[in-house]
Amino acid sequence: MASTNRRQLLQGTAAAAALLPGATFAAGDGAAPPLFDVPGVSIPIRDSGRSFPVRRIYCIGRNYAAHALERGSNPDREPPFFFHKPTDAIQLVRKDEVLAHPYPPLTQNYHHEIELVAALHKGGRDLRPEDALACVYGYAVGLDMTRRDLQNAMAAEKKPWEIGKSFDHSAVIGPIWPASASGHFTKGAIELAVNGKLRQSSDLSKMIWSVAEQVSRLSQSGELFPGDIIYSGTPENVGPVVPGDVMTGRIEGLYTIVVKVV
């Protein structure tokens, strides 16, 4: 009953507004000029002079068995789950650059998570895994940076732990390599070193849910669109970094990214 009343109220408000001289009731239809412009976010495409516009960032949690175990989960029984980061969390690492990455506020336990990122140029609903890779335009190396202490504190209180994952510069990413040139990534080394010492080292073949399965699962929960990107999970041995640390992330067949925490 409450939802019905609310719906009737909104419909009545719209009707009343339509009767007022010169009034409009727009719901994102572009009928009225915006108060200000919000810049779009895009990622350079390798050696093309073009860029990939980002619509939405999806991240999959605990997609490598060893990382699921180190986070206290059972990888044999847990279906894939996803969370979001805002698009303006993207911090781009250009080819051959050492990116200055600011240490964020509110945390004393700041963790690296090296990940393969898939970028979609097609979308759809209820996609089959065997059709899903046709939606993937290309791939990039990414870091899902995490305020682990905030994430853990929120999880312990059974509250959403978005504050631990979704913040400024938390979605570090390198240039996108088109799948037409590189192929689709189902195996290959994925590594991250801190100050030259290897911390994370695994193989993409150890993902519990492949990129195709991730795209398929996501399309069951909501429609996917061109411009969506997916951070596909991190292997084990995530750990802390502090100002002055240099992270080097590598996925076999993609650009290596170098990030210095400042």
Order of alpha helices (4+ residues) and beta strands (2+ residues): alpha-beta-beta-beta-alpha-beta-beta-beta-beta-beta-alpha-beta-beta-alpha-beta-beta-alpha-beta-beta-alpha-beta-beta-beta-beta
